[in-house]
Amino acid sequence: MIVSPAFSGKRYAVLGLARSGLATVEALLASGARVTAWDGKDEARAKLAAQEGLDLADPLDIDLVGYDGVVVSPGVPLNRHPIAAKARDAGVPVIGDIELFAQARASLPPHKVVGITGTNGKSTTTALIHHILQTAGVPSLMGGNIGLPILSQDPLPEGGVYVLELSSYQIDLTFSLDCDVAVLTNITPDHLDRYDGFEGYAASKARLFGMRGAGHVAVIATEDDQTRAIATQLRHPGAGRDPVDGAELDPGLRRGDVVEVGSADIVDQSRWPALQGPHNAQNAACAIATCTALGLGDDAIEAGLASYPGLPHRMERVAEKGGVLYVNDSKATNATATAPALAAYPAIHWILGGLRKTDELDDCAPFYGHVRAGYVIGEAAPLFAHILGEAGLPVTESGTLDQAVRDAAATARPGETVMLSPACASFDQFTDYEARGEAFRAAVGAL
């Protein structure tokens, strides 16, 4: 695990004991800190063995004055959870495990950090950069919103690269992560229940670039209005002020290099089997620019692109039965993420629904011609049934994922595709998108 003298003798409260919370507690204790930890679930608290320096208590029930930080799970909604006000009143920062990693960096062997954010594509881009680096023989690891919790992993040797996928929630809890390369894939409406409108959500993404030190690189896919605006602001911080945090700047300072990329930069994807479609062209463009900034040569980058295996739950080919292809795209948790999957196959039996994030499927509409029928599940089922019905598509209200797979399999013909691409969060029926994807695999296997 990652430990650091930066935490020795300090005191932290940790709220939320899922994977990253448990890793945080263990790393802080191993670093010589005192920790008060809590989770509302008995089974989560039971995972912590009694040990010196550890107390179990709800941070909402104790005096936080004198604590050095309250470390919360990214899933804690700071805009409405009482811990935010309690910590503020006590003068204690609310942070996440990525901020702890940032504070620990000075005690690690010399290394670089790549931080990747964006509404869609960040997981693929993160995994792709990590794969290219490893293929080239560069020590690297993935952390953040993908892979193992960052603090649970062993430090890299000198010259290593930490590749971090960063959600907006994680960025909200981070204040000193100076990425050598900061990457932005795109910004479309998402998580609006946590922000003051779309502008607030976009501003959260932009904060990653406000933490960059002078001379470090920003790679931005400038294919939507928000990403173009951020790139422009970083290139031209007017009136001598940083566009993100408002800090005073030399009028000529651009806060490092800004590299603008887009899917049009990729003219031939045929050599990269797992990177098909325009969305993957954007991901590849971001990865190429990032690895170039890290000093890799063209041949090393090409070798990594060609051998990249793809991600589980993202346009993952699960099986072919009776000439029908079954595709698991459970990671598509909004309509913008689902649209490329609909574009990729010409005859789709589309399983969609779950816990909706918006009340529309507008980004998917251009590809309705590829949809043979829809099978709606979860909380969003009635709304999505109405939307698809209004578009003239046959719809079955299956309700559950198991039933949707059976319904689609009974209708699909050889040469067609049954695809789970929900355009929704999973939390109404599953613990996360991974559990939903595994359930899809199991349902297909049971046919």
C-alpha positions in Angstrom: 0.0 0.0 0.0 1.0 3.6 -0.3 2.1 5.1 3.1 3.6 8.5 3.8 5.2 10.4 6.7 2.9 13.2 5.6 0.1 11.6 7.7 2.1 10.6 10.7 0.7 12.0 13.9 -2.4 13.4 12.2 -6.0 12.6 12.8 -8.6 11.8 10.2 -12.3 10.8 10.1 -13.2 8.4 7.3 -16.9 8.2 6.2 -17.8 5.3 4.0 -16.1 1.9 4.2 -16.4 0.5 0.7 -13.2 -0.5 -1.2 -11.6 3.0 -1.3 -12.7 3.8 2.3 -11.1 0.6 3.7 -7.9 1.2 1.7 -7.8 4.7 3.1 -8.2 3.6 6.7 -5.4 1.0 6.3 -3.0 3.4 4.6 -3.5 6.1 7.2 -3.0 3.8 10.1 0.1 2.3 8.5 1.4 5.9 8.1 1.0 6.6 11.8 -2.2 8.5 11.8 -5.2 8.2 14.1 -8.4 7.3 12.3 -12.1 7.5 13.3 -14.0 5.4 10.8 -17.7 4.9 10.1 -20.2 3.3 7.7 -23.9 3.1 8.2 -23.8 -0.6 7.3 -22.9 -3.1 10.0 -21.3 -5.5 7.6 -19.0 -2.7 6.3 -17.9 -1.7 9.8 -17.3 -5.4 10.6 -14.5 -5.5 7.9 -12.3 -3.3 10.1 -10.3 -5.3 12.6 -9.7 -3.6 16.0 -6.3 -2.1 16.0 -4.3 0.6 17.6 -5.1 4.1 16.4 -8.6 3.2 15.1 -11.9 4.3 16.6 -15.4 3.5 15.3 -17.7 6.5 15.5 -20.0 8.4 13.2 -18.3 11.8 12.3 -21.7 13.4 12.6 -21.8 12.5 16.3 -18.3 13.6 17.4 -16.4 16.9 17.7 -14.4 17.3 14.6 -12.4 20.3 15.8 -8.7 19.5 15.6 -9.0 16.8 12.9 -6.8 17.2 9.8 -9.4 16.0 7.4 -12.7 14.2 6.8 -12.2 11.6 4.1 -15.5 10.7 2.4 -16.5 8.3 -0.4 -17.1 10.0 -3.8 -20.6 8.7 -3.5 -21.4 11.0 -0.6 -23.5 13.9 -2.0 -21.8 16.9 -0.6 -24.5 19.2 -1.8 -27.0 17.7 0.6 -25.1 15.5 3.2 -24.8 17.1 6.6 -21.1 16.1 6.9 -20.2 19.0 4.6 -21.6 21.7 7.0 -20.3 19.9 10.1 -16.8 19.8 8.8 -17.0 23.4 7.6 -18.1 24.6 11.0 -15.2 22.7 12.6 -12.7 24.2 10.1 -11.8 20.7 8.7 -11.4 20.0 5.0 -13.5 17.4 3.3 -11.3 15.4 1.0 -11.0 12.1 -0.8 -8.4 9.4 -1.2 -7.1 11.0 -4.4 -6.2 14.1 -2.3 -4.4 11.9 0.2 -2.4 10.4 -2.7 -1.6 13.9 -3.9 -0.3 14.7 -0.4 1.8 11.5 -0.3 3.5 12.0 -3.7 6.5 13.9 -2.2 7.5 10.8 -0.3 7.2 8.4 -3.3 9.9 7.5 -5.8 10.1 10.1 -8.6 7.2 9.5 -10.9 4.5 11.1 -13.2 0.8 11.3 -12.9 -1.8 11.3 -15.6 -5.3 12.3 -14.6 -8.2 11.6 -17.0 -11.7 13.0 -16.6 -14.7 13.5 -18.9 -18.4 12.5 -19.0 -17.8 9.5 -21.3 -14.7 7.6 -22.5 -12.6 8.2 -19.5 -12.4 4.6 -18.4 -11.4 3.4 -21.9 -8.9 6.2 -22.2 -7.4 5.4 -18.8 -7.1 1.7 -19.5 -5.7 2.4 -23.0 -3.0 4.8 -21.7 -2.1 2.2 -19.0 -1.9 -0.6 -21.6 0.3 1.4 -24.0 2.7 2.3 -21.1 2.9 -1.3 -20.0 3.4 -2.6 -23.5 6.3 -0.1 -23.8 7.8 -1.4 -20.6 7.0 1.7 -18.5 5.9 0.8 -14.9 2.4 2.0 -14.5 -0.8 1.4 -12.5 -4.4 2.4 -12.7 -6.4 3.9 -9.9 -9.1 6.4 -9.0 -12.4 5.5 -10.6 -11.0 2.4 -12.2 -9.2 -0.6 -10.9 -8.0 -1.0 -7.3 -8.1 1.9 -4.9 -5.0 4.0 -5.3 -3.8 3.8 -1.7 -4.1 0.0 -1.6 -1.5 -0.3 -4.4 2.3 -0.6 -3.9 4.3 2.5 -5.0 5.8 2.4 -8.4 9.6 2.4 -8.9 11.3 5.5 -10.1 10.1 6.5 -13.5 6.7 5.0 -13.1 3.4 6.6 -14.2 0.2 6.6 -12.1 -2.8 6.7 -14.5 -5.9 8.0 -12.6 -9.5 8.0 -13.9 -11.2 10.9 -12.1 -14.9 11.4 -11.8 -16.3 14.9 -11.1 -17.1 13.6 -7.6 -13.4 12.7 -7.0 -12.2 16.0 -8.4 -14.6 17.8 -6.0 -12.7 16.1 -3.1 -9.2 16.9 -4.5 -7.2 20.1 -4.1 -3.5 19.6 -4.8 -3.2 16.9 -7.5 -0.7 18.4 -10.0 -1.0 16.1 -13.0 1.9 16.0 -15.4 -0.7 15.3 -18.0 -4.4 16.2 -17.4 -6.9 14.8 -19.9 -10.4 15.8 -20.7 -12.4 13.6 -23.1 -15.8 15.4 -23.3 -18.5 17.1 -21.2 -22.2 16.4 -21.6 -25.0 16.7 -19.1 -24.6 14.2 -16.2 -24.9 14.0 -12.4 -27.0 17.2 -12.4 -28.5 16.2 -9.1 -25.1 17.0 -7.5 -24.4 20.3 -9.2 -25.9 23.8 -9.7 -26.9 23.0 -13.3 -24.7 21.9 -16.2 -22.4 24.9 -15.7 -21.6 23.6 -12.2 -20.8 20.2 -13.5 -18.5 21.5 -16.2 -16.7 23.7 -13.7 -16.0 20.6 -11.6 -14.3 19.0 -14.5 -12.3 22.2 -15.2 -10.9 22.2 -11.6 -8.5 19.4 -12.7 -6.7 21.9 -14.9 -6.6 24.6 -12.2 -4.4 22.3 -10.1 -1.8 21.9 -12.8 1.6 23.4 -12.3 3.2 25.6 -14.9 4.8 23.5 -17.7 2.5 20.6 -17.4 0.3 19.4 -20.2 -3.4 19.6 -20.8 -4.9 17.2 -23.4 -8.4 18.2 -24.4 -10.7 16.6 -26.9 -12.4 19.8 -28.2 -15.5 18.3 -29.7 -18.2 20.0 -27.6 -18.8 23.6 -26.5 -17.7 23.0 -22.9 -14.3 21.4 -23.7 -13.6 24.1 -26.3 -14.3 26.8 -23.8 -12.0 25.2 -21.2 -9.2 24.9 -23.8 -9.7 28.5 -24.8 -9.6 29.7 -21.2 -6.4 27.8 -20.5 -4.7 29.2 -23.6 -5.8 32.8 -22.9 -6.4 33.5 -19.2 -7.6 37.1 -19.6 -6.7 39.9 -17.3 -3.9 38.0 -15.7 -6.2 35.7 -13.8 -6.5 31.9 -13.9 -9.9 31.0 -15.5 -10.5 28.2 -13.1 -9.6 29.3 -9.6 -9.2 33.1 -10.1 -5.7 33.2 -8.9 -3.4 36.0 -10.0 -1.3 35.0 -13.1 1.4 36.6 -15.2 -0.7 37.8 -18.2 1.5 35.8 -20.5 1.3 32.5 -18.5 -0.7 29.8 -20.2 -0.5 27.2 -17.3 1.4 24.7 -19.4 0.9 23.3 -22.9 -2.6 22.7 -24.2 -3.0 20.0 -26.8 -6.3 19.9 -28.6 -7.3 16.6 -30.2 -10.4 15.1 -31.7 -11.8 12.0 -33.4 -11.0 13.5 -36.8 -7.3 13.1 -36.0 -7.7 9.3 -36.3 -8.1 8.4 -40.0 -7.6 4.6 -39.8 -8.7 2.5 -36.9 -8.6 -0.8 -38.8 -5.4 -1.8 -37.1 -6.9 -1.6 -33.6 -9.6 -4.3 -33.2 -10.9 -3.1 -29.8 -11.0 0.5 -30.7 -13.8 0.8 -33.4 -16.2 3.6 -33.8 -16.0 7.4 -33.6 -16.1 7.4 -29.8 -13.0 5.2 -29.7 -11.3 7.5 -32.2 -11.6 10.3 -29.6 -10.3 8.0 -26.9 -7.4 6.9 -29.1 -6.6 10.5 -30.0 -6.4 11.4 -26.3 -4.2 8.4 -25.5 -1.8 9.1 -28.3 -1.4 12.7 -27.3 -0.9 11.8 -23.7 1.7 9.1 -24.4 3.5 11.4 -26.7 3.7 14.0 -24.0 5.1 11.3 -21.7 7.9 10.7 -24.2 6.9 7.5 -25.9 7.7 7.0 -29.6 5.2 6.3 -32.4 6.1 2.6 -32.7 5.6 2.0 -29.0 2.2 3.8 -29.1 1.1 1.9 -32.1 2.0 -1.5 -30.5 -0.1 -0.6 -27.5 -3.1 0.5 -29.6 -3.0 -2.6 -31.7 -2.9 -5.0 -28.7 -5.4 -3.2 -26.5 -8.0 -5.8 -25.4 -10.9 -3.5 -24.5 -12.8 -3.0 -21.3 -15.3 -5.3 -19.6 -18.9 -4.0 -19.7 -18.1 -1.6 -22.6 -19.3 -3.0 -25.9 -18.1 -6.4 -24.7 -19.0 -9.3 -26.9 -20.3 -11.9 -24.5 -21.5 -14.7 -26.6 -23.0 -15.7 -30.0 -25.9 -18.1 -29.8 -27.9 -19.3 -32.8 -26.3 -16.6 -34.9 -27.3 -13.9 -32.5 -24.6 -11.7 -30.9 -24.9 -10.7 -27.3 -23.2 -7.5 -26.2 -22.7 -6.2 -22.7 -22.5 -2.4 -22.7 -23.5 -2.0 -19.0 -21.0 0.8 -18.5 -23.1 3.1 -20.7 -24.9 4.9 -17.9 -26.3 7.8 -20.0 -27.7 8.3 -23.4 -24.5 10.0 -24.7 -22.5 6.8 -23.8 -25.2 4.5 -25.3 -25.3 6.3 -28.7 -22.0 5.0 -30.0 -23.0 1.5 -29.2 -26.2 1.9 -31.1 -24.2 3.3 -34.0 -21.9 0.2 -34.1 -24.5 -2.5 -34.9 -27.1 -2.4 -37.7 -29.8 -4.6 -36.2 -30.2 -4.3 -32.4 -32.6 -5.7 -29.8 -31.9 -3.0 -27.2 -32.2 -3.6 -23.5 -32.3 -0.2 -21.7 -33.4 1.4 -18.5 -32.5 1.6 -14.8 -32.2 4.6 -12.6 -32.6 7.5 -15.1 -30.3 10.5 -15.1 -32.4 12.6 -17.5 -35.8 12.5 -19.0 -34.8 12.0 -22.6 -32.8 9.8 -25.0 -32.1 12.5 -27.6 -28.5 11.5 -28.2 -29.7 8.0 -29.1 -32.4 9.2 -31.5 -30.1 9.4 -34.6 -29.5 5.7 -34.4 -33.1 4.4 -33.9 -32.9 3.1 -37.4 -30.6 0.4 -36.0 -33.0 -0.7 -33.3 -35.3 -3.6 -34.2 -37.0 -3.5 -30.7 -36.6 -2.1 -27.2 -36.8 -3.9 -23.9 -37.1 -1.6 -21.0 -36.3 -2.3 -17.4 -36.1 -0.6 -14.0 -37.3 2.8 -12.8 -37.0 4.4 -16.2 -39.1 1.7 -18.0 -42.4 3.6 -18.3 -40.7 6.8 -19.6 -38.4 5.0 -22.0 -41.3 2.8 -23.3 -43.2 6.0 -24.1 -40.2 7.7 -25.8 -39.5 4.6 -28.0 -43.1 4.1 -28.7 -43.5 7.7 -29.8 -40.6 7.1 -32.2 -42.5 4.1 -33.7 -40.3 1.4 -32.3 -41.7 -1.9 -30.9 -41.3 -1.9 -27.1 -41.6 -4.6 -24.4 -41.8 -3.6 -20.8 -39.7 -6.5 -19.4 -39.2 -5.0 -16.0 -36.1 -7.0 -15.0 -32.9 -7.7 -16.8 -33.3 -11.5 -16.8 -36.7 -11.1 -18.4 -35.4 -8.6 -20.9 -32.7 -11.1 -22.0 -35.3 -13.8 -22.4 -37.7 -11.5 -24.3 -35.0 -10.3 -26.7 -33.6 -13.8 -27.3 -37.1 -15.0 -28.2 -37.4 -12.3 -30.9 -33.9 -11.8 -32.3 -32.9 -13.5 -35.6 -29.5 -14.7 -36.8 -27.3 -11.8 -37.8 -28.9 -9.5 -35.2 -27.6 -8.3 -31.9 -29.0 -8.3 -28.4 -27.4 -5.5 -26.5 -27.6 -4.2 -22.9 -26.8 -0.5 -23.2 -28.9 1.0 -20.4 -28.4 4.8 -20.8 -29.1 4.8 -17.0 -27.4 4.3 -13.7 -27.8 0.8 -12.1 -28.7 1.6 -8.5 -32.4 0.9 -8.7 -31.8 -2.9 -9.2 -28.0 -3.4 -8.9 -25.1 -2.3 -6.7 -23.2 -0.9 -9.7 -22.8 -1.2 -13.4 -20.4 -4.1 -13.0 -23.0 -6.2 -11.1 -25.5 -5.3 -13.8 -23.1 -6.5 -16.5 -22.3 -9.7 -14.7 -26.1 -10.3 -14.4 -26.4 -9.9 -18.1 -23.6 -12.4 -18.8 -25.3 -14.9 -16.4 -28.7 -14.4 -18.1 -27.2 -14.9 -21.5 -25.4 -18.0 -20.2 -28.6 -19.4 -19.0 -30.4 -19.2 -22.4 
